[in-house]
Amino acid sequence: MYNIIFKRRSIRSFEDRAVEPEKIERILRAGMQAPSAHNKQPWEFLVVTDKEKRDTLSQMSPYSGMVAYAPVAIVVIGKPDDMTGDYLPQDLGACTQNILLQIVEEGLGGCWMGFYPNMDRCTKIREFFNIPEDRIPFSVIALGYSLRENTFVDRYDASKVHFNKW
């Protein structure tokens, strides 16, 4: 009854083993299947597997420490334009969620760290990885083989649902 959307958890501890390239590609493909304003698909990705680069990335936010222990980090990067720039957070949020769901489908665990709209964090990533000025680092996703299972936790709260009126 419960598919991957119900099993997805924020996983912050990982086995010390590499993630297969074909799994990474499927994860990125899932991200690129997200809806976007005017179908602009304003995303690009930086896949970080280098240990030293992940160590540095793990220090760019007080919440990104687990990146040092994950075998892969994906930086979701947006390219705003005049027509859809205001919708960039929605587009990249949908993209990031698709990635998180595919991570579970691949038998892995992952955790989303928001960097945008904290421009200090975005600037650190942009400068360290030489990302062009017209791109916005949006999120960082740590992923790998989890030390704990993605399990269902029922978060449904009927008191937060309203039909036809408040």
Sequence and secondary structure as in RCSB ss.txt:
>XXXX:A:sequence
MYNIIFKRRSIRSFEDRAVEPEKIERILRAGMQAPSAHNKQPWEFLVVTDKEKRDTLSQMSPYSGMVAYAPVAIV
VIGKPDDMTGDYLPQDLGACTQNILLQIVEEGLGGCWMGFYPNMDRCTKIREFFNIPEDRIPFSVIALGYSLREN
TFVDRYDASKVHFNKW
>XXXX:A:secstr
   HHHH  B   B S    HHHHHHHHHHHHTS  GGG   EEEEEE  HHHHHHHTTSSTT GGGGTSSEEEE
EEE   TTTGGGHHHHHHHHHHHHHHHHHHTT EEEEEE TT HHHHHHHHHHHT  TT EEEEEEEEESBSS  
       GGG  SS  
